[in-house]
Amino acid sequence: MAFDRYTDRLLRSQEGEPSFAYLLDTLLQSRIATANESNREFFDEDVNVYVTLLLNSMVSNRFHEEAAAYVVDYETDLPEILDRASSYHTKYQIYRANADFLLLSTGLFQFPQELEGGDEKIRNSVERGKSYYRMACTYTERIPERYRALSTVLAKLAYGFETYREVLSFMRVEFLNLVETLGEHQMGQLYREMDEVGANETLRVSRDKLLDAFLAYQKDPTETNRTAFEAALGELTDLAPDEAPDWKLDS
């Protein structure tokens, strides 16, 4: 089946990576210890590989680099990022990155006793994570076929979010030693760094949008294109006044 081939391919691609081998082994041990053995309700060895790859990307900093432009602190910020997305594939990446981040943050880093109203925040984050995985799964139906192997995995993550979070929480304490070394201060720093990278990406997108609008007006000086240029210029001016060019359109 498709997800069997997906799992085998990913496993082969990680051969020789000590961190991947350790993370996969401890994830499987954590599943057994929490009575959440693999394939208990349905085949989910592919989820084991996905979650291990996700953890490994945190170790290598790859997740931080790839997801920073998409991850938001608050659900109300998500529509703005989605509105700027130029393709279904980008929207898929946005939902998936936010779901992955919520799985990691609720499973590895957030502790209810450390946060005011922590229990409710955790529940809200869990529900958001499940919803985002479902949305990412939906968008896989609209993107090129080569990306669709993940559809089944994302659906399983949405269904079993609480289970996988429980496994990660056990893994955090027993194998990753994150209880004392990573807390609210470190997570705050991570959020700030991701915000900085995200802001830079937002600025880049705004510059590109303005250039496209300017060239479109030069090619076809209609009122619609003028309005689009003025809107793009205003957006960049709001983001970074010093970055806005002094371009004039012909009257």
N, C-alpha and C positions, 0 to 999 in steps of 0.2 A: 504494500500500500504506500501512498505518497509520503505519509509521515514516517513510515519505517525507513524509507530511503533518505528522508531528511535527517533523521536521527543518526543513521550510519555515516552519512556524509559529514555531519558536524563533528562526530566523534573522531573520525579520521583526520579532520582538519586540525584538531587540537592535540594530536599525538606529539609527545615530546615536551609539552608544556607542564612543568611540575605544579604550578599554581592551579591549573585546570584539573589535574589529576587529584590533587588534595581537596579542592573544593567539591568535586563530584563525589569523592569518597565520603567526605564528612556530611554532605547533603543526604546521601543515601543512608548513612548511619542515623542521621537526625530523623529521617522519615520513619525508620524502624523504631527508634526510641520514643517517638510521639504517637505510635500506633497509626501512622499514616503511610503505610507501606505502598510502594509503587504498584500500579495496576489493581488497586483494591476495588475501585468502582468501575474503572475503565482504563484502557491502556494510556499511561501518561509518562512513559520513559522519555518521550520527546520533550515533555515539560522539564524533566530533570536536566536534560542537556541545555535547554533554553535558559533556565534559571542559573545553571552553573556558568554558562557563557556570560550572562548578565553580571554575576558576581566577579568573574574574571575581568570583565571590562572595567569594573570599579577598581580592581587592583592595578590595572595597567593605565588607568585614567582615561581610557578610550570613551567610556560612557559619558564622563564629564565633558569631554571635547565635542562629542557628537550630539548630545542631548541638551546642552546648556541653552541653545537658542530657542528651544521649544518648551522647556519646563516652566510652569508658572506656580507661584505661591498660592494663588487664590483662583477658585473656579471662575470667578467673574472676569478674570484676565484672559481666559482661554479664547473667547470669541474674537478678540482683537487679533490674536496670532493666527487664528483660522481664517479670518478675513483677508489676511495678507498672503495666505498660501496660494500658490499659483497652479497647483495641480492636486488631483486626488492622492497621488503618492505622498506629497508633502503633508496633506491632512492626515493620512495614515501614519506617517512618521511622528506627527505631533501627538496624536492620541496614544500611540504606542509608547513614546518616550515618557509621557506623563503617567501612564499606567505603570510602567517599569519603575519610575521614580517613587511612586506611592507604595509599590510592593516593597521596595528596598527600605524606604524611610519608615514604614510602619512595622516591617519585619526586623530590621537591624538597628535602627537608630532612635526611634521615638519611644519614650517610656511614659505611660500615663501619669505616674507619680511625679514626673518632672515638669509637667505642663498644667497650667490652670485650665480646668475643664478638660483634662486630658482624655478621659474615656469617650466623651462626645466627639472630640476632634479625631480620635482614632477611628471611631465608627464612621464618621463622615469621610475620612480619607479612604477607608476600605470601600465604601459604596462608590466613591468617585473612581477608585482604581478599577473596580469591576465594570463600571459604566464605560470607562475609557478603553478597556480591553475589548468590550463588545463593539464599540464604535470603530476601533482599529480593525477588528475582524470584518465589520461591514464594508469598510473601505477596501479591503483586499479583493472584493468582488469587482472593483472598478479600476484596478491597476493591472499592469502587465502580468501575465501568467507566472513568470519566473519568481514573483514575490508571494505567490499564493500558498506555498507550502506551509507558511506560518499561520494560515487561517485557522486550522484545527488547533494548533497550540494556543493561540490567543483565546479561542473559545473555551478551552479547558482552564486557562488562567482566570478568565472571567467567572467561570462556574466555581472553581475551587480556590478562589483568592484567599479566603480565611484559612484554608488548610495549608497552603504554601506559606502564608505569613506565619502560621504557628511553627512550621518546620524551620523557617529562617530564624525565628525568635529563639528556638532551642539551639540552633547552630551558633547563633551569636554568643550565647553564654558558654556553651560547652567546648566550642572549637575555635572561635574567632577572637575571643577575649575582648569583646567590644563594650562590655558593660561599663567599665571604668574609663577606658581610653577614648571612647566616643560618646559625647553627651550633647546637651543643648548648645553649649558654646561652639563646639566643632560643627554641628549641623548648621548653626547660624552663619558660620564662616563659609560653609559650602554653599548655602543659599546666596550669600553676598557675591561670591565668586561667579556663580551661575548667572546671577542677575547682571553682573558686569559683562560677561560674554554675550548674554542675550541682548543687552543694550547695544553692544557693538554690532551685532547682527542686524538689529532693527535699524540702526543708522545706515548700514550698508544697503539694506533693502530699500530704504527711503531714497538714498542717492540714486540707485538704479532706476527707481520709479520716476524720479524727476527727469533723469536723462532720457528715458523712454518717452515721457510726455513731451519734452522739448523737441526731440527729433520727430515725433509724430506731428507736432504743430508745424515744424519747418516743412515737412513733406506735404501736409494737408491742413492749411490754416483755417480750419472751421471753428465756429464758436464752441462746439463740443470739445475739440482738442485744446482750445484756449482755457476752457473751464477746468479740464483735467490737469493742465500744466499748473494753473494757479493753485489748485487744490494740493498738488504734489509739492509745490514750492512752499505753501503754507505749512504742510506737514513737516517738511525738513526744517523749516525755520523754527517751529515749535520744539522739535527735538534738539536741535543744535544751531542756534542763531548764527554762530561764527562759521558754520559749514555752508550756509545758504549762499549760492552764487548770485551775482548781480546780473542776471540774464534779463534782457528786455525782448519782448515780442514786438514784431512789426504791428503797427496800429491798423 
